[in-house]
Amino acid sequence: MHRSSGKSKNSKTSNAPKQKISYEKKADPAISEYSTSSLNWLRKAEFLMSAPKLNLCVEDTGYEIAFAGRSNAGKSSAINALTNQKQLARASKRPGRTQMINFFSLGNPDQRLVDLPGYGYAAVPEAMKIVWQKELENYLIHRKSLQGLVLLMDIRHPLQHFDVMMLEWAHSRHLFVHVLLTKADKLNRGPASTALQEVKAALKKMKLSFSIQLFSSLNKQGLEELASVMAGRLNYTLDKTIGFDLDSIPEASADDVEEDAFEQDYVLDEASHSEQIVDENANK
């Protein structure tokens, strides 16, 4: 009588090394190509001019996107990382040093990036803050070539009082806003994802359908996504040129990192003020 060995017919198969199955969604090649090409294009950025007030700005033609945010949200670092030019936008150890509206051309003067003065920094004299805020308001309301804003918020301190004001201004002007939660490298992946979802929920309560992403100038997180958004809004068409090497982007400077040393100057009551504004908007 034949005795069974107790092994299944497919024992060789079952004992074979199992292949690891990846369920990660593959990137769309067309989107990836556009992102890469967009990064190449943004490397053409050149300083155009600075203006202390609206009536001295570049001629109001073409298309421009402005970077706005608190003085220590990392605006200069983001612009430098995006354009792969370490000194294009001057980062300072002391937040609040950008006192003018700075324009950068992108191959031609009718496609521009704009670096707006930082707002809400407690160490700036009150009289100076009032002047800056007035000029900022004039620019946002009257600038016809302004297509939208990249609004930067430190991921650990999002939706401060002036952030909410900027969102409301943009909404009233029918401008798009792309929210950049900066310094994402300061949080682990889980907390960063939670912060992202919380800000998304807050925007939904305010009935604002703005786009949002995580970003880090230090480790280059989110560069391609940001470049695609910028290029699309500035009417950039795909340019099949040389490849863009993400590793060629310089690391953030010591000045960028030292911005954190000034966090104690945050106005603490702004957080509660912004929460109140969010609740009031939600109950309207």
C-alpha positions as CSV (number, residue, x, y, z in Angstrom):
1,M,0.0,0.0,0.0
2,H,1.3,3.4,-1.0
3,R,1.9,5.8,1.9
4,S,1.5,9.5,1.5
5,S,4.5,11.6,2.5
6,G,2.1,14.1,4.0
7,K,3.4,16.8,1.7
8,S,1.1,18.6,-0.7
9,K,1.7,18.3,-4.4
10,N,2.6,22.0,-4.4
11,S,5.1,21.7,-1.6
12,K,7.9,23.1,-3.8
13,T,5.8,26.1,-4.7
14,S,4.7,26.7,-1.1
15,N,8.3,26.5,0.1
16,A,9.6,28.8,-2.6
17,P,10.6,32.4,-1.5
18,K,7.5,34.5,-1.7
19,Q,7.6,37.6,-3.9
20,K,6.8,40.8,-2.2
21,I,3.8,42.4,-3.7
22,S,3.7,46.2,-3.8
23,Y,0.3,47.9,-3.7
24,E,1.7,51.4,-4.0
25,K,0.1,53.4,-6.8
26,K,2.6,54.0,-9.6
27,A,3.1,57.6,-10.6
28,D,1.6,58.7,-13.9
29,P,4.5,59.1,-16.3
30,A,2.9,62.2,-17.9
31,I,2.5,63.9,-14.6
32,S,6.0,63.0,-13.6
33,E,7.4,64.4,-16.9
34,Y,5.5,67.6,-16.4
35,S,6.8,68.0,-12.8
36,T,10.3,67.5,-13.9
37,S,10.0,69.9,-16.8
38,S,8.4,72.4,-14.5
39,L,11.3,72.3,-12.1
40,N,13.7,72.9,-15.0
41,W,11.7,75.9,-16.0
42,L,11.6,77.4,-12.5
43,R,15.4,77.2,-12.5
44,K,15.3,80.1,-15.0
45,A,14.1,82.5,-12.2
46,E,15.9,85.8,-12.1
47,F,15.6,88.8,-9.8
48,L,13.5,91.5,-11.6
49,M,13.0,94.3,-9.1
50,S,11.8,95.2,-5.6
51,A,9.1,97.7,-4.8
52,P,8.0,99.2,-1.4
53,K,4.5,99.8,-2.6
54,L,1.9,98.9,-5.2
55,N,2.3,101.9,-7.5
56,L,6.1,101.1,-7.9
57,C,5.6,97.5,-8.8
58,V,6.4,95.8,-12.2
59,E,3.9,96.7,-14.9
60,D,0.6,94.9,-14.1
61,T,0.6,92.5,-17.1
62,G,1.0,88.8,-17.6
63,Y,0.8,86.2,-14.8
64,E,2.3,86.1,-11.3
65,I,2.0,83.9,-8.2
66,A,2.9,85.4,-4.9
67,F,4.4,83.6,-1.9
68,A,2.9,84.8,1.4
69,G,3.1,83.8,5.0
70,R,4.4,84.6,8.5
71,S,8.0,85.9,8.6
72,N,9.3,82.6,10.0
73,A,7.2,80.3,7.8
74,G,10.2,79.6,5.4
75,K,9.2,81.7,2.3
76,S,12.8,82.5,1.2
77,S,13.9,78.9,1.8
78,A,11.0,77.5,-0.3
79,I,11.6,79.9,-3.2
80,N,15.3,79.1,-3.2
81,A,14.6,75.3,-3.1
82,L,12.0,75.6,-5.9
83,T,14.3,77.5,-8.2
84,N,17.5,75.7,-7.1
85,Q,19.2,79.0,-6.4
86,K,20.4,79.3,-2.8
87,Q,20.6,83.2,-2.7
88,L,17.7,84.1,-5.1
89,A,15.5,85.0,-2.2
90,R,17.5,86.3,0.8
91,A,16.9,84.2,3.9
92,S,17.9,85.9,7.2
93,K,18.5,84.7,10.7
94,R,16.1,87.4,11.8
95,P,12.6,86.9,10.4
96,G,10.9,90.1,9.2
97,R,13.8,91.4,7.1
98,T,11.9,91.2,3.8
99,Q,10.3,94.7,3.7
100,M,9.5,95.0,0.0
101,I,7.6,93.2,-2.7
102,N,10.2,91.2,-4.7
103,F,9.6,90.1,-8.3
104,F,11.4,87.3,-10.1
105,S,11.0,86.6,-13.8
106,L,10.8,83.1,-15.3
107,G,12.4,83.3,-18.7
108,N,10.2,86.3,-19.6
109,P,8.9,89.2,-17.6
110,D,5.3,88.2,-18.1
111,Q,5.6,85.1,-15.9
112,R,6.7,85.9,-12.4
113,L,7.1,84.7,-8.9
114,V,6.6,87.3,-6.1
115,D,8.0,87.2,-2.6
116,L,5.7,89.3,-0.3
117,P,6.8,90.8,3.0
118,G,6.2,88.4,5.9
119,Y,3.4,89.2,8.3
120,G,2.5,88.8,11.9
121,Y,6.0,88.7,13.4
122,A,5.9,90.0,17.0
123,A,9.4,91.6,17.0
124,V,8.5,94.1,14.2
125,P,7.4,97.5,15.5
126,E,3.7,98.0,15.4
127,A,3.9,101.0,13.1
128,M,5.9,99.1,10.6
129,K,3.5,96.1,10.7
130,I,0.6,98.5,9.9
131,V,2.4,99.9,6.9
132,W,3.3,96.4,5.6
133,Q,-0.2,95.1,6.1
134,K,-1.7,98.1,4.2
135,E,0.6,97.6,1.2
136,L,0.0,93.8,1.3
137,E,-3.8,94.5,1.2
138,N,-3.4,96.9,-1.7
139,Y,-1.4,94.4,-3.6
140,L,-3.9,91.5,-3.0
141,I,-6.9,93.6,-3.9
142,H,-5.7,95.6,-6.8
143,R,-3.1,93.5,-8.6
144,K,-4.7,92.3,-11.8
145,S,-1.9,90.0,-12.9
146,L,-2.0,88.1,-9.6
147,Q,-3.3,84.6,-10.4
148,G,-3.1,83.2,-6.8
149,L,-1.1,82.6,-3.7
150,V,1.2,80.0,-2.3
151,L,0.4,80.5,1.4
152,L,3.1,79.1,3.7
153,M,2.4,78.0,7.2
154,D,4.7,76.2,9.7
155,I,3.2,72.8,10.0
156,R,3.4,73.1,13.8
157,H,1.6,76.4,13.9
158,P,-1.0,76.5,11.1
159,L,-4.0,78.8,10.6
160,Q,-2.8,81.7,12.7
161,H,-4.8,84.9,12.7
162,F,-3.2,86.5,9.6
163,D,-3.2,83.2,7.8
164,V,-7.0,83.1,8.1
165,M,-7.2,86.7,6.9
166,M,-5.1,85.9,3.8
167,L,-7.4,82.9,3.0
168,E,-10.5,85.1,3.3
169,W,-8.9,87.9,1.1
170,A,-8.0,85.4,-1.6
171,H,-11.5,83.9,-1.5
172,S,-13.2,87.3,-1.8
173,R,-11.0,88.0,-4.9
174,H,-11.6,84.6,-6.4
175,L,-7.9,83.8,-6.3
176,F,-6.6,80.2,-6.0
177,V,-4.5,79.4,-2.9
178,H,-2.1,76.5,-2.6
179,V,-1.4,76.0,1.1
180,L,2.2,74.8,1.9
181,L,2.6,73.3,5.3
182,T,6.4,73.9,5.7
183,K,9.0,72.4,7.9
184,A,7.3,69.0,7.5
185,D,10.7,67.4,8.4
186,K,10.2,68.6,12.0
187,L,7.4,66.0,12.5
188,N,7.4,62.2,12.0
189,R,5.3,60.9,9.1
190,G,2.2,60.1,11.3
191,P,1.9,63.5,13.0
192,A,2.6,65.3,9.8
193,S,-0.2,63.4,8.0
194,T,-2.5,64.2,11.0
195,A,-1.7,67.9,10.8
196,L,-2.4,67.9,7.0
197,Q,-5.8,66.3,7.6
198,E,-6.6,68.8,10.4
199,V,-5.9,71.8,8.2
200,K,-7.9,70.2,5.4
201,A,-10.8,69.8,7.7
202,A,-10.5,73.4,8.9
203,L,-10.6,74.7,5.3
204,K,-13.6,72.6,4.6
205,K,-15.4,74.2,7.6
206,M,-14.6,77.6,6.2
207,K,-16.0,76.4,2.9
208,L,-12.6,77.0,1.1
209,S,-11.7,74.5,-1.6
210,F,-8.0,75.4,-1.7
211,S,-5.3,72.8,-2.4
212,I,-2.8,71.9,0.3
213,Q,0.4,69.8,0.6
214,L,3.3,69.0,2.9
215,F,6.7,70.7,2.2
216,S,10.2,70.7,3.5
217,S,13.0,72.9,2.1
218,L,15.5,70.9,4.1
219,N,14.9,67.5,2.6
220,K,13.2,68.6,-0.6
221,Q,9.9,67.0,0.2
222,G,7.0,68.2,-2.0
223,L,9.1,70.1,-4.6
224,E,7.7,68.4,-7.7
225,E,4.1,68.8,-6.5
226,L,4.6,72.5,-5.9
227,A,6.4,73.0,-9.2
228,S,3.4,71.4,-11.1
229,V,0.9,73.6,-9.3
230,M,3.0,76.7,-10.0
231,A,3.6,75.9,-13.7
232,G,-0.1,75.0,-14.3
233,R,-1.2,78.4,-12.9
234,L,1.4,80.3,-14.8
235,N,0.4,78.8,-18.2
236,Y,3.6,76.8,-18.6
237,T,3.6,74.2,-21.4
238,L,5.7,71.0,-21.3
239,D,9.2,71.7,-22.4
240,K,11.2,68.5,-23.1
241,T,14.7,69.6,-22.3
242,I,17.4,68.2,-20.1
243,G,16.5,66.2,-17.1
244,F,16.2,67.7,-13.6
245,D,18.3,66.2,-10.9
246,L,16.6,66.6,-7.6
247,D,19.9,65.8,-5.8
248,S,21.4,68.9,-7.3
249,I,19.3,71.1,-5.1
250,P,21.5,72.5,-2.2
251,E,20.6,71.7,1.3
252,A,19.0,74.4,3.4
253,S,21.5,76.7,4.9
254,A,22.3,77.2,8.6
255,D,20.3,80.5,8.4
256,D,17.2,78.5,7.3
257,V,17.6,76.1,10.2
258,E,18.2,78.8,12.7
259,E,14.8,80.3,12.0
260,D,13.5,78.0,14.6
261,A,15.4,79.9,17.3
262,F,12.9,82.7,16.9
263,E,9.7,80.7,17.5
264,Q,9.4,82.1,21.0
265,D,8.3,85.4,19.4
266,Y,5.1,83.9,18.1
267,V,2.1,85.8,19.4
268,L,0.4,83.2,21.5
269,D,-3.0,84.7,21.5
270,E,-3.1,84.5,17.7
271,A,-3.7,80.7,17.9
272,S,-6.9,81.1,20.0
273,H,-8.0,84.1,17.8
274,S,-7.7,82.0,14.6
275,E,-9.6,79.1,16.2
276,Q,-12.4,81.6,17.1
277,I,-12.5,82.8,13.4
278,V,-12.7,79.2,12.2
279,D,-15.6,78.5,14.5
280,E,-17.4,81.7,13.5
281,N,-17.0,80.9,9.8
282,A,-18.3,77.3,10.5
283,N,-21.4,78.7,12.2
284,K,-22.3,81.2,9.5
